Structures are given as C-alpha cells and as structure tokens.
Amino acid sequence: MPPLDVGSTTPLGWFVLTGLGLGLIWALIAVPSLRWVAAAIVSWIIVSNWVYTCWLRKLASTRTDDIGTFARSLDFRNTDTWLIRSVYEEVNEWMPKNVRPFPLRTTDTSETLRIDPEEFEDLAGSAAERAGYSLEKLEDNPYFGSSAGMHDGERERCGNSGRARGLDTES
C-alpha cells in the first residue's frame, strides 16, 4: 500500500522556521535565565517521551497480535481490506520507531494508546485517504460520531459511500 503523500515544506516555510530558530538562539544568548526554562522544557519532553516509549514496549510485550490477527478480528469479508491495512499501518507509523510493529487490536481506543483524541481523528482521516476513501460526506454516515474503538472507527469509514479510488458506483 503506498504511503500517504503529505507534500514537502515550501521555501517560505523553511525561511520562517529558520527565522524562528535564530530568534530562539538569540533569546537564549540574550536572556541567561531563559536557558534554565529551555533546559527544563527539553528535559521534560525527553523524559516524558522515554516513559511513554517504555510503557508502549511493555504493552506490546503482553500482546502477540499482528496484522493478520487485527484483520481477522474485523469482518474482513465485508470490509475493504485496503482500509484495514491502512488503519494498521497509519497507527504503526505514528508509534515510536523502537516499538514498531505495534500489535494493534480492534479494541484499542485513543485512551488505551494514550493518543490525543484529535490526533486519533487525524490518524483515522489519513488511513481513510490512504485507502482511497473520501471524507467529504462523512456526516451522512449513520455511524458518524459513534466510534469508540478501532473496530467502530473502521466501520465508520467503510460505511462512507464516497470512494476516491472509484471502486464504488455511488458518489
């Protein structure tokens, strides 16, 4: 399955990022007390990422699932398998590199994986696009807004009638 094309950073974007980086460096040099604040923030980010990665590794070590188990736990005969695979791959791409492949289960929610709900929605949208689904008429779907786990989120996306790949005749 091809990865989702997210585009690249424009020259204006690089210019803005360079300006922000230089401004931060100047502020750290000009205001010595800001160094302690920056060091505290960077330390907090490093420690919290380490704790989260350790927690994910511990969770992954208790599971023996793979993509086949994930697909079999869904109704894969009546569900687009491209969508099942794209959900599995999108969530795994989001995971830290040293935890991949993460044994995803259909009962996983944003709370069980400790993923921000908005980030979880972005992952679902990316998976739908990657599988060739359009998210335009999503509100017309009877399952819209009722997803509690991967299984329900996958069913919600499959119920959407608009397909970008052109496999369905409905638009």
N, C-alpha and C positions, 0 to 999 in steps of 0.2 A: 504494500500500500504506500503510495507516495506521501511524503510529509506535506503538511500544510504550508503553502507559500506565504510567508509573513512580510516579504519585502525587505528592503535594506534602508539604512539610515541615509538621509539626504545630506548634501554638503552643508546646508543651513543647520541641520540637526547637529552635525559634528562641530560646527562653529559655536553653537550655543553651548554644547557640552564642554568644549574647550574653555570657553569664557567662564562657565560656572566652576570648572576645576581650578583655573587660575585665580578666580576670586576666592575660592576656599583656601588655596595655598597662601594667598596674600593675607587673608584674615587670620590664619594660624600663625603666620610670622608676626603680624602687627599686634595681635592680642594674645599674650602668653597664657592667660587664664583659659582661653578657648581651647588650648591644647589638651587640658585635662578633661574638658567636656567631650571633645572629639575622641580622646582615648577611652573614656568611659562608654561612649556610644558604640565605638568599634568593638570594644571588649564584650559588651552586652550582646551585640549581633553575633560575634564568633561563638560565644558560649551557648546562646540560645539555639543556634544552628547545630552545634555539636550535640546538645541534649536532644533535639528533635531527630537528628540522624540516628543517634543511639536508640531512641525509642522506636523509630521505624524499623531498624535492624532487628530489635527484639521482637516486634510484632511480626516481621517477615519470617523469623526463625521458627515461630509457632505454627506457620502455615506451610502446606506442601502443594498449594494450588498453582496452576499455570494457566495459560490462555485457553487450553482445551477444557479444563475444569470450569473456567469462567463461562465459556460458550455453552457448555452442556447444562449449566445451571439456569440458562435462559431458554426460551422457546426458539432455538436456533433454526428450526424447520419453518417457522412462520415469521422470522425476523431476518432482516438484511444482515448477513454475516459481515459485510464491509463495515457496518455500523458497530457491531460487536467488537471487531478488531480495532476500529479507530478509537473507541472508548478506552479499551485496554491500553493501546499504545499512547494515547494522549495523557492518560493518568501516569503511565510509567515515564514518559518524557518529563513530566512535572516533578517527579521524585528525584531526590539527590542521586548522583551518578553511582555512588557506592552502595546503594540499596536496590539498584535495578538488576534484574527484572523483579518488580514488586508483585507478590502474589495477591492480585486484586480479587475481591469477592463481590458478588452482586448485592450483598447486604451492607457493603461499605457506604457510609454517608460522609458528608463534609465534617461532621463531628468526630466520627471514628478515625478518620485520616488526619484530623486537625488541619483541614484546609479551610481557608476563609470561604464562606458561602458565595461571595461574589466571584472569587477565583474558581470555585467549583462550577459556577454557571458559565464562566469563560471556557473552562475545560470542556464542558458539555457542548457549547457552541462550536468550539474548534473541532471536536470529534464529529459533530453533525456536518460541518463544512467539509471535513476531510473525507467523509463517507459519501459526499455528494448531495446532502440534504440542504434545502433552502430553509432558512429560519424566518421567512417573511410572514407567513400566515400562521404562526405558531399559536396565537391566541384562539384560533378556531378549533384547535385540537381539544378533544374532551378531557385529555389527561394533563393539559397545561396547568402548571402551578401546583400539582399534587405530588410531585416526586419527593420521595423520602430516601431512596437509596439508588444505587446504580441500576437495579432492575427496573424501577419505576422511571428513572430518567431515560434509560434506553428505550423503554416502551413509549415514553412521551415523544421522543424524537422519531421513532418508527411510525407513530400514528400520524405524523405530519404528512399531508398529501403532496406538498411541493417538493419535487426532486430536481436537483441540478444536473444529475447525470443523464436524465432523460429516460430512465427505465420505466417510469410510470406514465400513463397517458393523461392523468389529471394534472392540472397546473395550479 
